[in-house]
Amino acid sequence: MISLDQLTGISVLWPRLLWLLVLLPILAVLYLRLAEKKRRSLAHLPGLWHSPAPQSKGSAIRRIIPLVLLLLGLFALLAAVSRPQAILTLPLAHKDIILAIDTSGSMRAADVTPDRLTAAKNAARAFIEKLPSRTRVGIVSVASNATLIQSPTSNREDLIKAIERVQLQRGSALGSGIYVSLATLLPDAGIKVEQLIQGFPDSRMYWPPGSEPDAASKTPKPPPGSNRSAAMILLSDGENNFGPEPLEAANLAAEHGVRIHTVGIGSREGIALTVGGWSMRVSLDEETLRKIAETTLGEYYTAGSAQDLQRIHEHLSARIAISRASTVEITAFFVVFGALMLAISALCSMLWFSRVA
């Protein structure tokens, strides 16, 4: 069903026919003159006309309402002749979304209440609840290696259970997380994840023996951010100390048109973290996360508190649904509205004056 807030930019196919609207003031003047002529003719008939008592305010309004409705109905019908059209904006939700959650040791830091990992999991749950039911979501856990813990599904219960299974691990390989997420989103793209993680950049694409395309027949790469059926969201503090470079992985995502939206979990000043007798300071690496988002034409968000995460997931839920605009003819709306106004005008006249108009 189309709602009025989805229609914008009304125009007409046959603008010259809008001149027909000039008939409305002419008809209004004729109506008033005929009414005045009828009143005068009755005044000259002896015994049939008496000076009317002053009309009450309610009576005057009742005489005006049918005329106004009549003019509105005629306006809509005359405007319908010009074939009005409007821009219809419809939400086009991503078909598949991967939530890549950083589960490295630095995510145990408590500079975000109650800690970074718990905050990230809460944000992921809230984000999933806001998505359209038809959108499929997958969950990837990112530590020293990346693991797909839930393949893309629209079953919200399975997704929530997968998020609950996410636990802290050692190491942080954001590049691996992007590669695994990208291969999950694009299973037919021939992305060789194992070779890429091991550091063989020439193995980005897999071609069966004898089917390697020559330079002239290769399919052109889509522009960055052009893939509207897939998207990735990386929730991380940006720390990367293992595996392939995240920016190289982001470049591959950009070559496939997949946007990566990054959410920085943590504070810029960081916090001291003690693990196994060793103390280190872990802070938010905004530069890495920002570059990943910029490379793929995604967006970067900073989450320094639980309140920030609440606002971020609401904004992301809106941004992840891309609008599709198309022009539709709305002549039928004008015809229906015009006919309805004429019918109400006639009904009011019959009820109040026992005549039409």
LOGUKE-688990 format. One line per 3 residues: number of its first residue (from 0); their letters; for each residue y, z, x of N, C-alpha, C, O. Coordinates in steps of 0.2 Angstrom, whole numbers. Layout:
REM residues N
NUM	a	Y:Z:X:Y:Z:X:Y:Z:X:Y:Z:X ~ ...
***
This chain:
REM residues 357
0	mis	-6:0:4:0:0:0:6:0:4:7:4:9 ~ 11:-4:2:17:-5:6:22:0:4:24:1:-2 ~ 25:4:8:31:9:6:37:6:8:38:2:12
3	ldq	43:9:5:49:6:6:52:7:13:56:3:16 ~ 50:12:16:52:13:23:49:9:28:51:9:34 ~ 44:5:26:41:0:31:45:-7:30:43:-11:34
6	ltg	49:-8:25:53:-14:24:60:-14:27:63:-9:25 ~ 62:-18:32:68:-18:34:71:-25:35:67:-30:34 ~ 77:-26:36:80:-33:38:78:-38:32:75:-43:33
9	isv	81:-37:26:80:-41:21:84:-47:21:90:-47:23 ~ 81:-53:20:85:-60:21:82:-64:15:77:-62:11 ~ 84:-70:14:82:-75:9:80:-81:12:83:-84:17
12	lwp	76:-85:9:74:-91:11:78:-97:8:80:-102:12 ~ 81:-96:2:85:-101:-1:92:-97:-2:94:-96:-8 ~ 96:-97:3:103:-93:2:108:-96:-2:112:-93:-5
15	rll	107:-103:-3:112:-106:-7:111:-104:-15:116:-104:-19 ~ 105:-102:-17:104:-100:-24:107:-93:-25:108:-91:-31 ~ 110:-90:-20:113:-83:-21:120:-84:-25:122:-80:-28
18	wll	122:-91:-25:128:-92:-29:127:-91:-37:132:-90:-41 ~ 120:-91:-39:119:-89:-46:121:-82:-48:122:-81:-54 ~ 122:-78:-43:124:-71:-45:131:-71:-47:134:-66:-50
21	vll	135:-76:-46:142:-77:-49:142:-77:-57:147:-75:-60 ~ 136:-78:-60:135:-78:-67:136:-71:-70:137:-70:-75 ~ 134:-66:-66:134:-59:-68:141:-57:-71:141:-55:-77
24	pil	146:-57:-67:152:-55:-70:155:-60:-76:158:-57:-80 ~ 153:-66:-76:154:-70:-81:151:-68:-88:154:-67:-93 ~ 144:-66:-87:141:-64:-93:143:-57:-95:143:-56:-101
27	avl	145:-53:-90:148:-46:-92:154:-47:-96:155:-44:-101 ~ 159:-52:-94:165:-53:-98:164:-56:-105:167:-54:-109 ~ 159:-61:-105:157:-64:-111:155:-58:-116:156:-58:-122
30	ylr	150:-54:-114:148:-49:-118:153:-44:-121:153:-42:-126 ~ 158:-42:-116:163:-38:-119:168:-41:-124:170:-38:-128 ~ 169:-48:-123:173:-51:-127:170:-52:-134:173:-51:-139
33	lae	163:-54:-134:160:-54:-140:159:-48:-144:160:-47:-150 ~ 159:-42:-140:159:-36:-144:165:-34:-147:166:-31:-152 ~ 171:-36:-143:178:-35:-146:179:-39:-152:182:-37:-157
36	kkr	177:-46:-152:177:-50:-157:174:-48:-163:176:-48:-169 ~ 168:-45:-162:164:-42:-168:167:-36:-171:168:-36:-177 ~ 170:-32:-167:174:-26:-169:180:-29:-174:181:-26:-179
39	rsl	184:-34:-171:190:-36:-175:188:-39:-182:191:-38:-187 ~ 182:-43:-181:180:-46:-188:178:-41:-193:179:-42:-199 ~ 175:-36:-191:173:-31:-196:179:-27:-198:179:-25:-204
42	ahl	184:-27:-194:190:-23:-196:194:-27:-202:197:-23:-206 ~ 193:-33:-202:196:-37:-208:193:-37:-214:195:-40:-219 ~ 187:-35:-214:183:-35:-221:184:-28:-225:183:-23:-222
45	pgl	188:-29:-231:190:-23:-234:184:-19:-237:179:-22:-239 ~ 184:-13:-236:179:-8:-239:173:-8:-235:168:-3:-236 ~ 172:-12:-229:167:-11:-225:168:-8:-218:164:-7:-214
48	whs	175:-7:-217:177:-5:-210:181:1:-211:186:1:-215 ~ 180:6:-208:184:12:-208:185:14:-201:181:13:-197 ~ 191:17:-200:193:19:-193:188:24:-191:187:29:-194
51	pap	184:22:-185:179:27:-183:182:33:-180:188:33:-177 ~ 178:38:-180:180:44:-177:180:43:-169:176:39:-167 ~ 184:47:-166:183:46:-158:176:47:-156:173:52:-158
54	qsk	174:43:-152:167:43:-149:167:49:-144:171:51:-140 ~ 161:53:-145:160:58:-140:158:55:-133:156:49:-132 ~ 158:59:-128:156:57:-121:149:54:-121:148:49:-118
57	gsa	145:58:-124:138:56:-124:137:49:-128:133:45:-125 ~ 140:48:-133:140:42:-136:142:36:-132:139:30:-132 ~ 148:37:-129:150:32:-124:146:30:-119:145:24:-117
60	irr	142:35:-116:138:34:-110:132:30:-113:129:26:-109 ~ 129:32:-119:124:28:-122:125:21:-123:121:16:-123 ~ 132:19:-124:133:12:-125:134:8:-119:133:2:-118
63	iip	135:12:-113:136:9:-107:129:8:-103:128:3:-100 ~ 124:13:-104:118:12:-101:114:6:-102:112:3:-97 ~ 113:3:-108:110:-3:-109:113:-9:-106:109:-13:-103
66	lvl	119:-9:-106:123:-14:-102:122:-14:-95:121:-19:-92 ~ 122:-8:-92:121:-8:-85:114:-10:-83:113:-13:-78 ~ 109:-7:-87:102:-9:-85:101:-17:-86:97:-20:-82
69	lll	104:-20:-91:104:-27:-92:107:-31:-86:103:-36:-84 ~ 112:-29:-84:115:-32:-78:111:-31:-72:110:-36:-68 ~ 108:-25:-71:104:-24:-65:97:-28:-65:95:-31:-60
72	glf	95:-29:-71:89:-33:-72:90:-41:-71:87:-44:-67 ~ 96:-43:-73:98:-50:-72:100:-51:-65:98:-56:-62 ~ 103:-46:-62:104:-47:-54:98:-48:-50:97:-52:-46
75	all	92:-43:-52:86:-44:-48:83:-51:-50:80:-54:-45 ~ 83:-53:-56:80:-59:-57:83:-65:-54:80:-70:-51 ~ 90:-65:-54:94:-71:-51:93:-70:-43:92:-76:-40
78	aav	92:-64:-40:91:-64:-33:84:-66:-31:83:-69:-26 ~ 79:-65:-36:72:-67:-35:72:-75:-34:68:-77:-30 ~ 77:-78:-37:76:-86:-36:78:-88:-29:75:-93:-27
81	srp	81:-84:-25:83:-86:-18:77:-84:-14:78:-85:-8 ~ 71:-81:-16:65:-80:-12:67:-75:-7:67:-77:-1 ~ 69:-69:-8:70:-64:-3:64:-62:1:58:-62:-2
84	qai	65:-60:7:60:-58:12:62:-53:16:68:-52:17 ~ 57:-49:19:59:-43:23:54:-42:29:49:-45:28 ~ 56:-39:34:52:-37:39:48:-31:38:50:-26:37
87	ltl	41:-32:38:36:-27:36:34:-24:43:31:-28:47 ~ 35:-18:44:32:-14:50:26:-10:49:26:-6:45 ~ 21:-12:52:14:-9:51:12:-5:57:13:-8:63
90	pla	9:0:57:6:4:63:0:0:66:-4:-2:62 ~ 0:-1:72:-6:-5:75:-9:0:80:-6:1:86 ~ -13:4:78:-16:10:83:-21:7:88:-24:2:87
93	hkd	-20:10:94:-25:8:99:-32:8:97:-34:13:93 ~ -36:4:99:-43:4:96:-47:9:100:-51:13:97 ~ -46:10:107:-49:15:111:-44:18:116:-40:15:118
96	iil	-45:25:116:-41:29:121:-45:33:125:-50:36:122 ~ -44:34:131:-47:38:136:-43:44:138:-37:43:140 ~ -45:50:136:-42:56:139:-45:58:145:-51:61:145
99	aid	-42:57:151:-44:60:157:-41:66:159:-35:67:160 ~ -45:71:159:-43:78:160:-45:81:168:-50:81:170 ~ -40:83:171:-40:85:178:-44:92:178:-41:97:174
102	tsg	-50:93:181:-53:99:181:-54:102:188:-58:106:189 ~ -49:100:192:-50:102:199:-48:110:199:-45:113:195 ~ -49:113:205:-48:120:206:-40:122:205:-39:128:203
105	smr	-36:117:207:-29:119:206:-27:120:198:-21:123:197 ~ -31:118:194:-30:118:187:-31:125:184:-30:127:178 ~ -33:130:189:-34:137:187:-28:140:187:-27:146:185
108	aad	-22:137:190:-16:141:191:-13:143:184:-14:139:179 ~ -10:148:184:-7:151:177:0:150:176:3:154:173 ~ 3:145:180:10:144:179:12:141:172:17:141:170
111	vtp	6:139:168:7:137:161:2:141:157:-4:142:159 ~ 4:144:152:0:149:148:-5:146:144:-4:141:141 ~ -11:149:145:-14:154:149:-15:152:156:-15:156:161
114	drl	-17:145:157:-18:142:163:-18:135:162:-18:132:156 ~ -18:131:167:-17:124:167:-22:120:163:-21:116:159 ~ -28:122:165:-34:119:162:-34:120:154:-35:116:150
117	taa	-34:126:152:-34:128:145:-28:125:141:-29:123:136 ~ -22:125:145:-17:121:141:-18:114:140:-17:111:135 ~ -21:111:145:-23:104:145:-28:103:139:-27:98:136
120	kna	-33:107:139:-38:106:134:-35:107:127:-37:104:122 ~ -31:112:126:-27:113:120:-23:107:118:-23:105:112 ~ -20:104:123:-16:98:121:-20:92:119:-18:89:115
123	ara	-26:92:122:-30:86:121:-33:87:114:-33:82:110 ~ -35:93:112:-37:94:105:-32:93:100:-33:89:95 ~ -26:95:101:-20:94:96:-19:86:96:-17:84:90
126	fie	-19:83:101:-18:76:101:-23:72:97:-21:67:93 ~ -29:74:98:-35:70:94:-34:71:87:-35:67:83 ~ -32:77:85:-31:79:78:-25:75:75:-25:73:68
129	klp	-20:72:79:-15:68:76:-16:61:76:-13:57:72 ~ -22:59:79:-23:51:79:-26:49:72:-29:53:69 ~ -25:43:71:-28:40:65:-36:40:65:-39:40:71
132	srt	-39:41:60:-46:42:60:-50:36:63:-56:37:65 ~ -47:30:62:-51:24:65:-50:23:72:-54:19:75 ~ -46:27:76:-45:27:83:-51:30:87:-53:36:85
135	rvg	-54:27:91:-60:30:95:-57:33:102:-52:30:105 ~ -60:39:104:-57:42:109:-63:44:114:-68:46:111 ~ -62:43:120:-67:45:125:-64:51:130:-58:51:131
138	ivs	-68:55:133:-66:60:137:-69:59:144:-75:58:145 ~ -65:60:149:-67:59:156:-65:65:160:-59:67:159 ~ -69:69:163:-68:74:167:-67:72:175:-71:69:177
141	vas	-61:74:178:-59:72:184:-59:78:189:-55:82:188 ~ -64:78:194:-64:83:199:-65:79:206:-61:74:207 ~ -70:81:210:-71:77:216:-74:71:214:-74:66:218
144	nat	-77:70:208:-79:64:206:-77:64:198:-75:69:196 ~ -78:58:195:-76:57:188:-82:56:184:-86:52:186 ~ -82:60:178:-88:59:174:-86:58:167:-81:61:164
147	liq	-89:53:164:-88:52:157:-92:57:153:-98:56:152 ~ -89:62:150:-93:67:146:-93:65:139:-97:69:135 ~ -89:60:137:-90:58:130:-88:51:129:-82:50:130
150	spt	-92:47:127:-90:40:126:-86:39:120:-86:43:116 ~ -82:34:120:-77:33:114:-81:33:108:-85:30:106 ~ -78:38:104:-81:39:97:-75:41:92:-70:43:94
153	snr	-76:40:86:-71:42:81:-73:49:78:-70:51:73 ~ -79:51:80:-81:58:77:-77:63:81:-78:65:87 ~ -73:67:77:-68:72:80:-72:78:82:-70:81:87
156	edl	-78:80:78:-82:85:80:-85:85:87:-85:89:91 ~ -87:79:88:-90:77:95:-85:78:100:-86:80:106 ~ -79:75:99:-74:75:104:-72:83:106:-71:84:111
159	ika	-71:87:100:-69:94:101:-74:97:106:-73:101:110 ~ -81:96:104:-86:99:108:-86:97:115:-87:101:120 ~ -84:91:116:-84:88:123:-78:91:127:-79:93:133
162	ier	-73:92:124:-67:96:127:-69:103:129:-67:106:134 ~ -73:106:124:-75:113:126:-80:114:132:-80:119:135 ~ -83:108:133:-88:108:139:-84:107:146:-87:108:151
165	vql	-78:105:146:-74:104:152:-74:111:156:-71:116:153 ~ -76:111:162:-75:117:166:-72:115:173:-72:109:175 ~ -70:120:176:-67:119:183:-72:117:188:-77:120:188
168	qrg	-70:113:192:-74:110:198:-70:110:204:-64:111:204 ~ -73:108:209:-70:107:216:-67:100:217:-70:95:214 ~ -62:99:220:-59:93:222:-55:89:217:-56:91:211
171	sal	-52:84:219:-48:81:214:-47:73:216:-44:72:221 ~ -50:69:212:-51:62:213:-48:58:207:-51:56:203 ~ -41:58:207:-38:55:202:-39:47:201:-40:44:196
174	gsg	-40:44:207:-41:37:207:-48:36:204:-49:31:200 ~ -53:40:206:-60:39:203:-59:40:195:-62:36:191 ~ -55:45:193:-54:46:186:-51:39:182:-54:38:177
177	iyv	-47:36:185:-44:30:182:-49:24:182:-49:21:177 ~ -53:24:188:-58:18:188:-63:19:182:-65:15:179 ~ -66:25:182:-71:27:177:-68:26:170:-71:23:166
180	sla	-62:28:169:-59:27:162:-58:20:161:-59:17:155 ~ -55:16:166:-54:9:165:-61:5:163:-61:1:159 ~ -66:7:167:-72:3:166:-75:5:159:-78:1:156
183	tll	-74:11:156:-76:13:150:-72:9:144:-75:7:139 ~ -65:9:145:-61:5:140:-63:-2:140:-63:-5:135 ~ -65:-5:146:-66:-13:147:-73:-14:149:-73:-16:155
186	pda	-78:-13:145:-85:-13:148:-87:-21:150:-91:-22:153 ~ -83:-25:147:-84:-33:148:-80:-35:154:-81:-41:155 ~ -76:-31:157:-72:-34:162:-75:-34:169:-72:-37:174
189	gik	-81:-32:170:-85:-33:176:-82:-28:182:-82:-30:187 ~ -79:-22:180:-77:-18:185:-82:-14:188:-86:-10:185 ~ -83:-15:195:-88:-11:199:-86:-5:201:-83:-4:207
192	veq	-87:0:197:-84:7:199:-86:10:205:-82:12:209 ~ -93:10:206:-96:13:212:-93:10:219:-91:13:223 ~ -92:3:219:-89:0:225:-82:2:226:-80:3:231
195	liq	-78:2:220:-71:4:221:-70:11:223:-66:12:227 ~ -74:15:221:-74:22:223:-75:23:230:-73:27:234 ~ -80:19:233:-82:19:240:-77:15:244:-78:16:250
198	gfp	-72:12:241:-67:9:245:-68:2:247:-66:0:252 ~ -71:-2:242:-71:-9:243:-67:-13:238:-69:-14:232 ~ -61:-14:240:-56:-17:235:-58:-24:233:-55:-26:227
201	dsr	-62:-27:237:-63:-34:235:-68:-34:229:-70:-40:227 ~ -71:-29:227:-76:-28:222:-73:-26:215:-77:-23:211 ~ -67:-28:214:-64:-26:208:-67:-29:202:-69:-26:197
204	myw	-69:-36:203:-72:-39:198:-79:-42:200:-80:-43:206 ~ -84:-42:195:-90:-44:197:-92:-50:194:-91:-51:188 ~ -94:-55:198:-96:-62:195:-103:-63:197:-105:-63:203
207	ppg	-108:-65:192:-115:-66:193:-115:-72:198:-111:-76:199 ~ -120:-72:203:-121:-77:208:-121:-84:204:-124:-86:199 ~ -117:-89:208:-116:-95:205:-111:-96:200:-109:-102:198
210	sep	-108:-91:197:-103:-91:192:-96:-90:194:-91:-89:190 ~ -95:-89:201:-88:-87:203:-83:-92:202:-84:-98:203 ~ -78:-91:198:-73:-96:197:-69:-98:203:-67:-94:207
213	daa	-67:-104:203:-62:-106:208:-55:-104:206:-54:-102:200 ~ -50:-106:211:-44:-103:209:-40:-107:203:-36:-104:200 ~ -42:-113:202:-39:-117:197:-42:-114:190:-38:-115:185
216	skt	-48:-112:190:-51:-110:183:-51:-103:181:-53:-101:176 ~ -48:-99:186:-47:-91:185:-43:-90:179:-37:-93:178 ~ -45:-86:174:-40:-84:169:-34:-80:171:-35:-75:175
219	pkp	-28:-82:169:-22:-78:171:-23:-71:169:-25:-69:164 ~ -20:-67:174:-20:-60:173:-15:-58:167:-9:-61:167 ~ -17:-54:163:-12:-52:157:-6:-48:160:-7:-44:165
222	ppg	0:-48:157:5:-44:160:4:-37:159:0:-35:155 ~ 7:-32:163:6:-25:163:8:-23:156:13:-25:153 ~ 4:-18:153:5:-15:147:4:-20:141:6:-18:135
225	snr	1:-25:142:0:-30:136:-6:-29:132:-7:-32:127 ~ -11:-25:135:-17:-23:131:-16:-18:126:-14:-12:127 ~ -16:-20:119:-14:-16:114:-20:-13:111:-20:-9:106
228	saa	-26:-14:113:-32:-11:111:-35:-6:115:-40:-3:113 ~ -32:-4:120:-34:1:125:-28:5:128:-23:2:129 ~ -29:11:129:-24:15:133:-28:21:136:-33:23:134
231	mil	-24:24:141:-27:30:145:-22:35:145:-16:34:146 ~ -24:42:144:-19:47:145:-22:52:150:-28:54:150 ~ -19:53:156:-21:57:161:-17:64:161:-11:64:162
234	lsd	-21:69:160:-18:76:160:-20:79:167:-26:81:168 ~ -15:80:171:-16:83:178:-10:86:181:-4:85:178 ~ -11:90:186:-5:92:190:-4:88:196:1:89:200
237	gen	-7:82:196:-5:77:201:-8:78:208:-8:73:212 ~ -12:83:209:-15:85:216:-21:80:217:-25:79:212 ~ -21:77:222:-26:72:224:-28:73:231:-24:72:236
240	nfg	-35:75:232:-37:76:239:-44:73:240:-47:75:245 ~ -46:68:236:-53:65:237:-53:58:234:-50:57:229 ~ -57:54:236:-58:47:233:-53:42:234:-48:43:239
243	pep	-53:37:231:-48:31:231:-41:33:229:-40:38:226 ~ -36:29:232:-29:31:230:-28:30:223:-30:25:220 ~ -24:34:220:-23:34:213:-19:28:211:-20:24:206
246	lea	-14:26:215:-10:20:214:-13:14:214:-12:9:211 ~ -19:13:219:-23:7:219:-26:6:212:-27:1:209 ~ -29:12:210:-32:12:203:-27:10:198:-29:6:193
249	anl	-21:12:198:-16:11:193:-15:3:193:-13:0:188 ~ -14:1:199:-13:-7:200:-18:-11:196:-17:-16:193 ~ -25:-9:197:-30:-12:193:-29:-11:186:-30:-16:182
252	aae	-27:-6:183:-26:-5:176:-20:-9:174:-21:-12:168 ~ -15:-10:178:-9:-14:176:-12:-21:176:-9:-25:172 ~ -16:-23:180:-19:-30:180:-23:-32:174:-23:-38:172
255	hgv	-25:-27:171:-29:-28:164:-24:-26:158:-27:-26:153 ~ -18:-25:160:-13:-24:154:-14:-17:151:-11:-16:145 ~ -18:-12:154:-19:-6:151:-14:-1:153:-12:0:159
258	rih	-11:2:148:-6:8:150:-9:14:151:-14:16:148 ~ -6:18:156:-8:25:158:-2:29:157:3:29:160 ~ -3:34:152:2:39:150:0:45:154:-6:47:153
261	tvg	4:48:158:3:54:162:6:60:160:12:59:158 ~ 3:65:160:6:72:157:5:77:163:-1:79:165 ~ 11:79:166:10:83:172:10:90:169:14:93:166
264	igs	4:94:171:3:100:169:4:105:175:1:105:180 ~ 9:109:174:11:114:179:19:114:180:22:111:176 ~ 21:119:184:28:119:185:30:116:192:26:115:196
267	reg	36:114:193:38:110:199:38:115:205:37:113:210 ~ 40:121:204:40:126:209:33:128:211:33:131:217 ~ 28:128:207:22:129:209:20:137:209:24:141:206
270	ial	14:138:211:12:145:211:7:147:216:3:142:218 ~ 7:153:219:2:154:224:-5:155:221:-6:159:216 ~ -10:152:223:-17:153:221:-22:155:226:-22:153:231
273	tvg	-26:161:224:-30:163:229:-37:162:227:-39:164:221 ~ -41:159:231:-48:157:230:-52:158:236:-51:156:241 ~ -58:162:235:-62:164:240:-59:167:246:-61:166:252
276	gws	-54:171:245:-50:174:251:-45:170:254:-41:172:258 ~ -44:163:252:-39:159:255:-34:158:249:-35:158:243 ~ -27:158:252:-22:158:248:-18:151:249:-17:149:255
279	mrv	-16:148:244:-13:142:244:-8:141:239:-8:144:233 ~ -3:137:240:2:136:234:1:129:231:1:124:234 ~ 0:129:225:-1:123:221:5:121:216:7:126:213
282	sld	7:115:217:13:113:213:12:107:209:7:104:211 ~ 16:105:205:16:99:201:18:93:206:24:93:208 ~ 13:88:207:15:82:210:18:77:205:14:72:203
285	eet	24:77:204:27:73:199:27:66:201:27:61:198 ~ 29:65:208:30:58:211:23:54:209:24:48:207 ~ 17:56:211:11:53:210:10:51:202:9:45:201
288	lrk	11:56:198:10:55:191:15:50:188:14:45:184 ~ 21:50:191:27:46:188:25:39:190:26:34:186 ~ 23:38:197:22:31:199:16:28:195:16:22:194
291	iae	11:32:194:5:29:190:7:26:183:5:21:181 ~ 12:30:180:14:28:173:19:22:174:18:17:170 ~ 23:22:179:28:16:180:24:10:181:26:5:179
294	ttl	19:11:185:15:5:187:12:1:181:11:-5:181 ~ 9:5:177:6:2:171:10:2:165:8:0:159 ~ 17:3:166:22:3:160:20:8:155:22:8:149
297	gey	17:14:157:16:19:153:22:24:153:27:22:156 ~ 21:30:151:26:35:151:24:42:154:18:43:154 ~ 28:45:157:27:51:161:30:57:157:36:57:155
300	yta	26:62:156:29:68:153:28:74:157:23:75:160 ~ 33:79:157:32:85:161:30:91:156:34:92:151 ~ 25:94:158:23:100:154:24:106:158:19:108:161
303	gsa	29:110:157:30:116:161:28:122:157:28:128:160 ~ 27:121:151:25:127:147:21:125:141:20:119:140 ~ 19:130:137:15:128:131:19:124:126:17:120:122
306	qdl	25:126:125:30:123:121:31:116:122:31:111:118 ~ 32:114:129:32:107:131:26:103:129:27:98:127 ~ 20:106:130:14:103:128:14:101:121:12:96:119
309	qri	16:106:117:17:104:110:21:98:108:19:94:104 ~ 27:98:111:31:92:110:28:86:113:29:81:110 ~ 25:86:118:22:80:121:17:77:117:17:71:116
312	heh	12:81:115:7:78:111:9:75:104:6:70:102 ~ 15:78:102:17:75:96:21:68:97:20:64:93 ~ 24:68:103:28:62:105:22:57:107:23:51:105
315	lsa	17:59:110:12:54:112:8:51:106:7:45:106 ~ 7:55:101:4:53:95:8:47:92:5:43:89 ~ 14:48:92:18:43:89:19:37:93:19:31:91
318	ria	19:38:100:20:32:105:13:28:105:14:22:107 ~ 8:31:104:1:28:105:0:23:100:-4:18:101 ~ 4:24:94:3:19:89:8:14:89:14:15:88
321	isr	7:8:91:12:2:92:13:-1:85:8:-2:82 ~ 19:-3:84:21:-6:78:20:-13:78:22:-16:83 ~ 18:-16:73:17:-23:72:22:-26:67:21:-23:61
324	ast	27:-30:68:31:-32:63:30:-40:61:28:-44:65 ~ 30:-41:54:29:-47:51:33:-48:45:35:-43:42 ~ 35:-54:44:40:-56:38:36:-58:32:31:-62:32
327	vei	37:-54:27:34:-55:20:39:-57:15:44:-54:15 ~ 37:-61:10:41:-62:5:40:-57:-1:35:-55:-2 ~ 46:-54:-3:46:-49:-8:49:-51:-15:52:-47:-18
330	taf	48:-57:-16:51:-60:-23:48:-56:-29:51:-55:-33 ~ 41:-55:-28:38:-51:-34:41:-45:-35:41:-42:-41 ~ 43:-41:-30:46:-34:-31:53:-35:-35:54:-31:-40
333	fvv	57:-40:-34:63:-41:-37:61:-43:-45:65:-41:-49 ~ 56:-48:-45:54:-50:-52:52:-44:-56:54:-43:-62 ~ 48:-40:-53:45:-34:-57:51:-29:-59:51:-26:-64
336	fga	55:-28:-54:61:-23:-55:65:-26:-60:68:-22:-65 ~ 67:-32:-60:71:-35:-65:68:-35:-72:72:-33:-77 ~ 62:-37:-73:59:-36:-79:59:-29:-82:59:-28:-88
339	lml	57:-24:-78:57:-17:-80:64:-15:-82:65:-12:-87 ~ 70:-17:-79:76:-15:-81:78:-18:-88:81:-15:-92 ~ 76:-25:-89:77:-28:-95:73:-24:-101:76:-24:-106
342	ais	67:-23:-99:63:-19:-104:66:-13:-106:66:-11:-112 ~ 68:-9:-101:71:-2:-103:78:-3:-106:79:1:-111 ~ 82:-8:-105:88:-9:-108:87:-11:-115:90:-8:-120
345	alc	82:-15:-117:80:-17:-124:78:-11:-128:80:-10:-133 ~ 74:-7:-124:71:-1:-128:76:4:-129:76:7:-135 ~ 81:5:-125:87:10:-126:91:7:-132:93:11:-136
348	sml	92:1:-132:96:-2:-138:93:-1:-144:96:1:-149 ~ 86:-2:-144:83:-1:-151:82:6:-153:83:7:-159 ~ 82:10:-148:81:18:-150:88:20:-153:88:24:-157
351	wfs	93:18:-149:100:21:-151:104:17:-156:108:20:-160 ~ 103:11:-156:107:6:-160:103:2:-165:106:-2:-169 ~ 97:2:-165:92:-2:-169:94:-9:-168:93:-13:-173
354	rva	95:-11:-162:96:-18:-161:95:-19:-153:95:-14:-149 ~ 95:-25:-151:94:-27:-144:101:-29:-141:104:-33:-144 ~ 103:-25:-136:109:-26:-133:115:-26:-137:121:-26:-135
***
